Amino acid sequence: MAPDADLEKSLTPRCRRAVEFAGNTYPGLGSESVTSVHLLLGLRSLKGGVASNLLGLADITFEKAEDYIAQHADYREPFRVSGHINVGQSASNAILRAEKEADDLQHTLVGTEHLLLAILEERVGPAGAFFGFFQIDRAEMARRIRKELGSEPLARP
């Protein structure tokens, strides 16, 4: 998935690779559009790094994520077309939340950690169902990411 032009400037190279991976693989998994779970698969496709390592510590392997997506390929959500990619609402919302996470932490670029934090916030939708299925403690994972980042978000007014 090629990020939108405005967003592309704000993604770290690793985050861009994860997002592009999601956009390149969704059709082969039988999915109608890129969803928040495809973004998780993109994060897991990266070798090393906080986001991928924490997913690994939660026993979320690339293969488990890929199998889950293939088993739930009939999931449908509203999407928009960006270039030649169908970008689902959950993926768009996750990217917007990732930008907000980076802004709240006063970071100039959106990294994989921001994207994972944003996906962890999803309660209803494909990633929410994924985390529930695998019984992932989202609050603990978010705490560990924030600890790795060495900062807490600014208090919201």
VOKEVEX-491226 format. One record per atom (N, C-alpha, C): z, y, x; residue in one letter; atom name. Coordinates in steps of 0.001 Angstrom, whole numbers, plus 500000, padded with zeros to 6 digits. Layout:
N
(node (Z,Y,X),'A','CA')
...
This chain:
157
(node (500000,498842,500871),'M','N')
(node (500000,500000,500000),'M','CA')
(node (500000,501206,500906),'M','C')
(node (498985,501965,500867),'A','N')
(node (498963,503192,501638),'A','CA')
(node (499836,504197,500914),'A','C')
(node (500879,504688,501592),'P','N')
(node (501733,505669,500939),'P','CA')
(node (500946,506917,500567),'P','C')
(node (501400,507624,499546),'D','N')
(node (500774,508889,499190),'D','CA')
(node (500814,509816,500400),'D','C')
(node (499864,510740,500473),'A','N')
(node (499730,511615,501641),'A','CA')
(node (501011,512367,501953),'A','C')
(node (501687,512911,500928),'D','N')
(node (502918,513657,501182),'D','CA')
(node (504003,512754,501754),'D','C')
(node (504116,511548,501212),'L','N')
(node (505148,510623,501658),'L','CA')
(node (504834,510058,503031),'L','C')
(node (503561,509823,503298),'E','N')
(node (503169,509192,504562),'E','CA')
(node (503713,509963,505766),'E','C')
(node (503760,511278,505663),'K','N')
(node (504259,512094,506769),'K','CA')
(node (505749,511892,506979),'K','C')
(node (506463,511486,505918),'S','N')
(node (507918,511421,506024),'S','CA')
(node (508454,510026,506315),'S','C')
(node (507579,509007,506375),'L','N')
(node (508036,507650,506667),'L','CA')
(node (508065,507388,508165),'L','C')
(node (509088,506657,508607),'T','N')
(node (509065,506188,509986),'T','CA')
(node (507942,505162,510108),'T','C')
(node (507453,504919,511308),'P','N')
(node (506390,503916,511464),'P','CA')
(node (506784,502535,510923),'P','C')
(node (508036,502115,511139),'R','N')
(node (508479,500805,510634),'R','CA')
(node (508506,500789,509108),'R','C')
(node (508979,501839,508508),'C','N')
(node (509022,501909,507052),'C','CA')
(node (507601,501911,506494),'C','C')
(node (506707,502630,507139),'R','N')
(node (505307,502652,506720),'R','CA')
(node (504717,501247,506780),'R','C')
(node (505044,500491,507845),'R','N')
(node (504533,499115,507958),'R','CA')
(node (505052,498242,506817),'R','C')
(node (506330,498406,506454),'A','N')
(node (506897,497617,505358),'A','CA')
(node (506203,497939,504036),'A','C')
(node (505976,499215,503773),'V','N')
(node (505325,499645,502534),'V','CA')
(node (503875,499156,502514),'V','C')
(node (503185,499268,503624),'E','N')
(node (501797,498807,503694),'E','CA')
(node (501715,497294,503525),'E','C')
(node (502689,496565,504099),'F','N')
(node (502721,495118,503941),'F','CA')
(node (502822,494757,502458),'F','C')
(node (503694,495436,501747),'A','N')
(node (503861,495186,500311),'A','CA')
(node (502538,495412,499585),'A','C')
(node (501850,496483,499922),'G','N')
(node (500585,496794,499271),'G','CA')
(node (499472,495829,499595),'G','C')
(node (499524,495243,500768),'N','N')
(node (498471,494312,501170),'N','CA')
(node (498692,492899,500654),'N','C')
(node (499910,492554,500276),'T','N')
(node (500200,491164,499926),'T','CA')
(node (500359,490891,498436),'T','C')
(node (500591,491916,497613),'Y','N')
(node (500892,491640,496202),'Y','CA')
(node (499794,490865,495473),'Y','C')
(node (498492,491143,495713),'P','N')
(node (497492,490382,494954),'P','CA')
(node (497511,488888,495301),'P','C')
(node (497737,488559,496559),'G','N')
(node (497757,487166,496992),'G','CA')
(node (498932,486383,496434),'G','C')
(node (499937,487100,495943),'L','N')
(node (501101,486441,495337),'L','CA')
(node (500965,486367,493819),'L','C')
(node (499810,486777,493318),'G','N')
(node (499555,486696,491888),'G','CA')
(node (500145,487834,491079),'G','C')
(node (500576,488884,491742),'S','N')
(node (501217,490004,491057),'S','CA')
(node (500191,491044,490624),'S','C')
(node (500502,491713,489522),'E','N')
(node (499629,492757,488993),'E','CA')
(node (499760,494060,489781),'E','C')
(node (500970,494311,490309),'S','N')
(node (501211,495563,491034),'S','CA')
(node (502312,495358,492064),'S','C')
(node (502433,496321,492957),'V','N')
(node (503529,496330,493923),'V','CA')
(node (504800,496714,493166),'V','C')
(node (505843,495902,493317),'T','N')
(node (507134,496211,492697),'T','CA')
(node (508175,496411,493781),'T','C')
(node (509386,496711,493364),'S','N')
(node (510481,496886,494316),'S','CA')
(node (510747,495602,495107),'S','C')
(node (510485,494435,494511),'V','N')
(node (510682,493179,495245),'V','CA')
(node (509626,493022,496337),'V','C')
(node (508418,493509,496091),'H','N')
(node (507399,493473,497142),'H','CA')
(node (507824,494352,498318),'H','C')
(node (508484,495470,498017),'L','N')
(node (508995,496316,499095),'L','CA')
(node (510054,495574,499898),'L','C')
(node (510903,494788,499214),'L','N')
(node (511883,493958,499933),'L','CA')
(node (511179,492966,500854),'L','C')
(node (510107,492355,500346),'L','N')
(node (509337,491424,501176),'L','CA')
(node (508772,492158,502393),'L','C')
(node (508295,493369,502176),'G','N')
(node (507802,494166,503299),'G','CA')
(node (508890,494445,504323),'G','C')
(node (510094,494760,503848),'L','N')
(node (511218,494982,504773),'L','CA')
(node (511542,493701,505532),'L','C')
(node (511518,492584,504821),'R','N')
(node (511868,491304,505449),'R','CA')
(node (510800,490857,506432),'R','C')
(node (509569,491357,506271),'S','N')
(node (508483,490980,507180),'S','CA')
(node (508664,491582,508571),'S','C')
(node (509459,492626,508653),'L','N')
(node (509695,493276,509938),'L','CA')
(node (510645,492431,510777),'L','C')
(node (510438,492435,512036),'K','N')
(node (511325,491706,512947),'K','CA')
(node (512381,492665,513463),'K','C')
(node (513637,492325,513231),'G','N')
(node (514735,493160,513705),'G','CA')
(node (514912,494404,512856),'G','C')
(node (515857,495206,513227),'G','N')
(node (516173,496413,512480),'G','CA')
(node (517275,496147,511472),'G','C')
(node (517971,497194,511095),'V','N')
(node (519128,497085,510215),'V','CA')
(node (518762,496453,508881),'V','C')
(node (517739,496954,508218),'A','N')
(node (517394,496463,506878),'A','CA')
(node (517022,494981,506909),'A','C')
(node (516117,494608,507787),'S','N')
(node (515690,493210,507869),'S','CA')
(node (516844,492308,508284),'S','C')
(node (517645,492757,509236),'N','N')
(node (518771,491943,509696),'N','CA')
(node (519810,491734,508600),'N','C')
(node (520103,492776,507824),'L','N')
(node (521080,492621,506741),'L','CA')
(node (520556,491693,505644),'L','C')
(node (519282,491768,505344),'L','N')
(node (518710,490825,504386),'L','CA')
(node (518817,489403,504936),'L','C')
(node (518595,489238,506223),'G','N')
(node (518732,487927,506848),'G','CA')
(node (520162,487417,506808),'G','C')
(node (521121,488295,507054),'L','N')
(node (522535,487899,506989),'L','CA')
(node (522929,487478,505572),'L','C')
(node (522239,488009,504578),'A','N')
(node (522489,487630,503182),'A','CA')
(node (521689,486377,502818),'A','C')
(node (521091,485744,503814),'D','N')
(node (520305,484525,503645),'D','CA')
(node (519047,484750,502808),'D','C')
(node (518513,485957,502859),'I','N')
(node (517245,486260,502211),'I','CA')
(node (516164,486153,503278),'I','C')
(node (515537,484997,503331),'T','N')
(node (514460,484778,504282),'T','CA')
(node (513162,485324,503696),'T','C')
(node (512196,485496,504540),'F','N')
(node (510874,485917,504094),'F','CA')
(node (510337,484904,503075),'F','C')
(node (510513,483633,503376),'E','N')
(node (510002,482576,502510),'E','CA')
(node (510674,482587,501138),'E','C')
(node (511989,482807,501101),'K','N')
(node (512698,482869,499817),'K','CA')
(node (512181,484037,498979),'K','C')
(node (511994,485176,499611),'A','N')
(node (511501,486349,498888),'A','CA')
(node (510086,486108,498389),'A','C')
(node (509256,485537,499224),'E','N')
(node (507875,485253,498847),'E','CA')
(node (507821,484245,497693),'E','C')
(node (508626,483190,497777),'D','N')
(node (508669,482189,496704),'D','CA')
(node (509147,482807,495398),'D','C')
(node (510166,483657,495476),'Y','N')
(node (510691,484308,494275),'Y','CA')
(node (509588,485135,493604),'Y','C')
(node (508874,485902,494406),'I','N')
(node (507799,486743,493862),'I','CA')
(node (506732,485876,493201),'I','C')
(node (506333,484807,493876),'A','N')
(node (505300,483933,493323),'A','CA')
(node (505760,483306,492005),'A','C')
(node (507040,482961,491906),'Q','N')
(node (507568,482355,490684),'Q','CA')
(node (507693,483370,489546),'Q','C')
(node (507730,484653,489879),'H','N')
(node (507877,485703,488877),'H','CA')
(node (506638,486607,488821),'H','C')
(node (505493,486041,489174),'A','N')
(node (504254,486824,489229),'A','CA')
(node (503838,487351,487866),'A','C')
(node (504385,486777,486805),'D','N')
(node (504022,487237,485463),'D','CA')
(node (504781,488496,485051),'D','C')
(node (505676,488989,485912),'Y','N')
(node (506418,490220,485609),'Y','CA')
(node (505426,491375,485507),'Y','C')
(node (505577,492186,484489),'R','N')
(node (504699,493340,484295),'R','CA')
(node (505534,494602,484130),'R','C')
(node (505034,495674,484701),'E','N')
(node (505656,496985,484534),'E','CA')
(node (504549,498030,484586),'E','C')
(node (504821,499216,484067),'P','N')
(node (503807,500276,484170),'P','CA')
(node (503477,500534,485642),'P','C')
(node (502218,500837,485909),'F','N')
(node (501823,501153,487282),'F','CA')
(node (500781,502251,487281),'F','C')
(node (500616,502844,488451),'R','N')
(node (499566,503836,488661),'R','CA')
(node (498713,503331,489802),'R','C')
(node (497499,503757,489823),'V','N')
(node (496592,503333,490886),'V','CA')
(node (496605,504397,491978),'V','C')
(node (496869,503954,493196),'S','N')
(node (496861,504839,494365),'S','CA')
(node (495879,504228,495361),'S','C')
(node (494724,504857,495489),'G','N')
(node (493667,504255,496297),'G','CA')
(node (493194,503008,495576),'G','C')
(node (493311,501865,496208),'H','N')
(node (492930,500597,495575),'H','CA')
(node (494150,499735,495247),'H','C')
(node (495335,500347,495264),'I','N')
(node (496588,499621,495064),'I','CA')
(node (497215,500006,493723),'I','C')
(node (497684,499010,492994),'N','N')
(node (498458,499252,491776),'N','CA')
(node (499928,499369,492175),'N','C')
(node (500470,500554,492044),'V','N')
(node (501852,500810,492454),'V','CA')
(node (502731,500806,491216),'V','C')
(node (503591,499801,491118),'G','N')
(node (504470,499668,489967),'G','CA')
(node (505536,500748,489932),'G','C')
(node (506051,500964,488730),'Q','N')
(node (507069,501998,488545),'Q','CA')
(node (508317,501729,489386),'Q','C')
(node (508728,500467,489518),'S','N')
(node (509933,500174,490302),'S','CA')
(node (509729,500517,491780),'S','C')
(node (508525,500286,492304),'A','N')
(node (508236,500636,493704),'A','CA')
(node (508210,502145,493874),'A','C')
(node (507553,502845,492932),'S','N')
(node (507517,504313,492998),'S','CA')
(node (508918,504897,492936),'S','C')
(node (509727,504379,492013),'N','N')
(node (511100,504873,491880),'N','CA')
(node (511918,504594,493134),'N','C')
(node (511723,503424,493732),'A','N')
(node (512456,503090,494954),'A','CA')
(node (512096,504046,496083),'A','C')
(node (510834,504369,496199),'I','N')
(node (510412,505286,497266),'I','CA')
(node (510976,506686,497025),'I','C')
(node (510987,507125,495778),'L','N')
(node (511590,508431,495465),'L','CA')
(node (513087,508433,495791),'L','C')
(node (513780,507338,495450),'R','N')
(node (515211,507259,495776),'R','CA')
(node (515429,507215,497285),'R','C')
(node (514522,506568,498013),'A','N')
(node (514632,506518,499474),'A','CA')
(node (514509,507919,500072),'A','C')
(node (513581,508709,499533),'E','N')
(node (513454,510101,500001),'E','CA')
(node (514750,510863,499749),'E','C')
(node (515349,510636,498580),'K','N')
(node (516607,511313,498245),'K','CA')
(node (517728,510847,499171),'K','C')
(node (517768,509549,499466),'E','N')
(node (518780,509027,500407),'E','CA')
(node (518655,509733,501756),'E','C')
(node (517434,509841,502251),'A','N')
(node (517217,510508,503537),'A','CA')
(node (517644,511966,503464),'A','C')
(node (517281,512657,502384),'D','N')
(node (517680,514059,502205),'D','CA')
(node (519194,514192,502143),'D','C')
(node (519849,513316,501366),'D','N')
(node (521308,513374,501236),'D','CA')
(node (522013,513180,502574),'D','C')
(node (521398,512368,503439),'L','N')
(node (521982,512114,504760),'L','CA')
(node (521487,513114,505803),'L','C')
(node (520698,514069,505350),'Q','N')
(node (520108,515100,506205),'Q','CA')
(node (519250,514496,507316),'Q','C')
(node (518505,513441,506973),'H','N')
(node (517568,512820,507898),'H','CA')
(node (516176,513345,507578),'H','C')
(node (515400,513608,508599),'T','N')
(node (514082,514187,508391),'T','CA')
(node (513033,513152,508007),'T','C')
(node (513261,511896,508337),'L','N')
(node (512309,510833,508032),'L','CA')
(node (512958,509769,507150),'L','C')
(node (512136,509118,506343),'V','N')
(node (512587,508013,505503),'V','CA')
(node (512390,506726,506294),'V','C')
(node (513494,506053,506564),'G','N')
(node (513448,504814,507331),'G','CA')
(node (513675,503593,506457),'G','C')
(node (513617,502446,507083),'T','N')
(node (513808,501194,506355),'T','CA')
(node (515195,501109,505740),'T','C')
(node (516177,501709,506391),'E','N')
(node (517540,501693,505845),'E','CA')
(node (517609,502491,504549),'E','C')
(node (516939,503634,504515),'H','N')
(node (516906,504447,503293),'H','CA')
(node (516210,503686,502174),'H','C')
(node (515127,503001,502527),'L','N')
(node (514390,502245,501518),'L','CA')
(node (515246,501105,500967),'L','C')
(node (515947,500399,501830),'L','N')
(node (516804,499317,501344),'L','CA')
(node (517942,499868,500498),'L','C')
(node (518560,500972,500921),'L','N')
(node (519603,501588,500091),'L','CA')
(node (519057,501921,498702),'L','C')
(node (517851,502458,498657),'A','N')
(node (517233,502835,497384),'A','CA')
(node (516965,501610,496515),'A','C')
(node (516496,500544,497120),'I','N')
(node (516218,499316,496365),'I','CA')
(node (517524,498706,495867),'I','C')
(node (518572,498790,496666),'L','N')
(node (519878,498253,496262),'L','CA')
(node (520425,498962,495024),'L','C')
(node (520012,500206,494797),'E','N')
(node (520484,500971,493641),'E','CA')
(node (519875,500492,492328),'E','C')
(node (518759,499775,492401),'E','N')
(node (518079,499336,491175),'E','CA')
(node (518950,498312,490447),'E','C')
(node (519277,498606,489205),'R','N')
(node (520089,497690,488393),'R','CA')
(node (519222,496888,487433),'R','C')
(node (518242,497532,486854),'V','N')
(node (517338,496882,485908),'V','CA')
(node (515943,496941,486510),'V','C')
(node (515311,495806,486607),'G','N')
(node (513983,495742,487185),'G','CA')
(node (513872,494560,488124),'G','C')
(node (512754,494445,488803),'P','N')
(node (512522,493266,489629),'P','CA')
(node (513522,493082,490765),'P','C')
(node (513872,494141,491476),'A','N')
(node (514844,493988,492568),'A','CA')
(node (516239,493711,492013),'A','C')
(node (516584,494352,490903),'G','N')
(node (517879,494074,490278),'G','CA')
(node (518001,492604,489913),'G','C')
(node (516945,492037,489335),'A','N')
(node (516940,490613,488986),'A','CA')
(node (516989,489742,490235),'A','C')
(node (516274,490152,491268),'F','N')
(node (516250,489413,492537),'F','CA')
(node (517654,489331,493138),'F','C')
(node (518323,490474,493231),'F','N')
(node (519667,490483,493808),'F','CA')
(node (520642,489662,492966),'F','C')
(node (520481,489717,491648),'G','N')
(node (521319,488902,490777),'G','CA')
(node (521057,487420,490962),'G','C')
(node (519797,487043,491060),'F','N')
(node (519415,485640,491228),'F','CA')
(node (520032,485065,492502),'F','C')
(node (519982,485848,493590),'F','N')
(node (520507,485372,494870),'F','CA')
(node (521981,485749,495087),'F','C')
(node (522594,486338,494072),'Q','N')
(node (524010,486722,494109),'Q','CA')
(node (524351,487559,495347),'Q','C')
(node (523565,488604,495545),'I','N')
(node (523746,489505,496677),'I','CA')
(node (524765,490572,496300),'I','C')
(node (525724,490791,497177),'D','N')
(node (526715,491853,496981),'D','CA')
(node (526074,493160,497444),'D','C')
(node (525482,493872,496495),'R','N')
(node (524756,495100,496832),'R','CA')
(node (525663,496178,497401),'R','C')
(node (526858,496303,496857),'A','N')
(node (527783,497334,497340),'A','CA')
(node (528155,497080,498797),'A','C')
(node (528391,495837,499148),'E','N')
(node (528739,495502,500533),'E','CA')
(node (527559,495747,501462),'E','C')
(node (526372,495378,501017),'M','N')
(node (525196,495610,501854),'M','CA')
(node (524978,497112,502063),'M','C')
(node (525141,497896,501009),'A','N')
(node (524977,499354,501126),'A','CA')
(node (526036,499933,502062),'A','C')
(node (527254,499433,501963),'R','N')
(node (528325,499900,502853),'R','CA')
(node (527966,499624,504305),'R','C')
(node (527436,498463,504578),'R','N')
(node (527075,498094,505949),'R','CA')
(node (525927,498962,506470),'R','C')
(node (524977,499275,505599),'I','N')
(node (523878,500148,506020),'I','CA')
(node (524425,501525,506373),'I','C')
(node (525268,502057,505505),'R','N')
(node (525831,503390,505764),'R','CA')
(node (526660,503397,507044),'R','C')
(node (527360,502315,507302),'K','N')
(node (528132,502208,508547),'K','CA')
(node (527192,502233,509747),'K','C')
(node (526084,501494,509657),'E','N')
(node (525094,501487,510745),'E','CA')
(node (524486,502872,510953),'E','C')
(node (524267,503576,509852),'L','N')
(node (523699,504919,509956),'L','CA')
(node (524716,505912,510499),'L','C')
(node (525991,505542,510412),'G','N')
(node (527044,506410,510938),'G','CA')
(node (527278,507653,510114),'G','C')
(node (526920,507582,508847),'S','N')
(node (527124,508771,508022),'S','CA')
(node (527235,508373,506558),'S','C')
(node (527782,509262,505808),'E','N')
(node (527888,509118,504364),'E','CA')
(node (527041,510221,503742),'E','C')
(node (526526,509992,502551),'P','N')
(node (525737,511043,501927),'P','CA')
(node (526606,512236,501587),'P','C')
(node (525970,513394,501498),'L','N')
(node (526677,514595,501097),'L','CA')
(node (527146,514440,499657),'L','C')
(node (528288,515024,499341),'A','N')
(node (528769,514981,497963),'A','CA')
(node (527773,515718,497082),'A','C')
(node (527438,515104,495966),'R','N')
(node (526497,515744,495042),'R','CA')
(node (527262,516647,494109),'R','C')
(node (526722,517861,493879),'P','N')
(node (527433,518802,492990),'P','CA')
(node (527484,518317,491570),'P','C')
